[in-house]
Amino acid sequence: MRKRRTVEASSLSFLDCICCGFGAIILLLVLTKTAEPMIIEENTRELDGLVTLLREQLNEIRGETNVLNRELISRKDQLSDVKARLARLQGDLSFIKGQFEASREDSEVASKLSQRLSRAQQSLSEEMKRLLGENYRRKESDSTIGGVPVDSEYIIFVIDTSGSMFNYSWDMLLTKVEETLQVHPSVKGIQVMNDMGDFMFSRYTNRWIPDTPARREAIIQRLKTWTPFSNSSPVEGITAAIRTFYAPDKKISIYVMGDEFTGSSIADVVRTVDRINREDENGNRLVRIHAVGFPVQFANAPRFQTTGTRFATLMRILCYKNGGTFVGLQNYKDDNRYGL
């Protein structure tokens, strides 16, 4: 009779450990496979959002690149013209100097040539001043156009982008913005905000847009389709403009353009602006506030004209108290005349 083989306890324990280890591995695999679709879906959403953001940034950079390219071409053309003119003036000056030196013995001729030399030198000097920049130009006294002071070095547009303006008076608004830019042929900075304080160009949030022909054209083109949300109350845009851009060494004007005021209190707005746009020791406000009123609401029945009247009342007060001028248009469509 054969003897039974004895099973050692250590062998059974080893088998138990091996089985538990395999079971744990299988459980981990099951849990990993269960969570894997959720992780993949979450990663996909994050990647889609990142791709969308990068596409938006790429489109904005492409637009800025086009503007800069146009600006560079314009500057190159201007530089070529200026260099050619400067060369001609220097040639004229050399020629006149030669004639002057050759005619010293004839006092009458010398006197005439001296006058011509002086004029040539003055012309050359003015051209050099223009090339050297604003710091070399003679400062002129403050001036006005149509009663509106145009001495500011920086201008900010605060525009009502509500449906009533965009649907009925946008072409006229574009015209008035272009006219305002024309009476400021050269400034140090421009900014465009809506009446909620939103910036037209996110790339220039809280900083000035450089004043160049290409930038001005970009502003007009963007304005044609720019319709961010508006509550038809300019106070948010005015206060944001003052708080963001005021500096003691800058002469700034704000141009408010709109057709109605839907806020609760005109007096509250006036007090708010008084508090922010305070007077200096000479009684001057930090910034000027001008306004252009579009009579869109006055095309409605009298009972619907209240918000238009309140806008005119508010802006007359703000312009009077803040060194500016209120201009009320006679027509919101085709009339090119300003009327008070």
C-alpha angles and dihedrals in degrees: 000000000000120000121240116248113241117232114223118230092227091061092055092049091052091052090050091053092048092050092048091049093051090047092053091049091050090049091051091050091051092050092046093051090048094053096039097083090050092051092047092049092049092048090049092054092049092049092048090052092048092049091050092049092048091049091053091049090048092052091049092048090049090053091049090048091055091050092049092048091053090046091050092051091048092049092049091052091048092048092051091051092048093048091050092049092047091051091051092050092049090050091050090049093051091048093050091047089054092050091047093052091047094051103048092118093059105068095190093051090043091054092053093046090048090057091049090048091052092051092048091049091049091050091049091047092052091049091051091049090053091051093047093055144236096320091069097048123100112256112240126208121262113281137192135211117205089347092304115119110234100183096108121120094203128038131194125194116210105191131189104230096183123134095257091058097041096045099043111019110024097110090053090047091054089051093051093047090052091048091050091051090049093056087052098052094169128021134157096237144003132198133184123202134162123236090269091059095254116147121236093219116038088199089066098044110150093359137083124268109231113247109241132135089251093052092048090052090048090053093053093046093049092046091060091073102019109123113152118167116289133187092198093245118114097198095092093052094045095049092044091051093051095044094046104042110024114120126165092233096052130082104216133181126191119207112201115197121186149113108227147021117218097174123122100243134023090194092056091053092049091050092048093051091045090054095049101034094048126176123258126223090280094052094254122134122239092247136009118245120208126173140197116203120207112205095220094130093052090068087069129078114288093257090061096049097080097098091050092052091048091052091052091047093048096047094045089056095044094047092048093049095043103048097259141112131249116216120192116197119225093215132022096208122038109356113109095190127102115227131183 
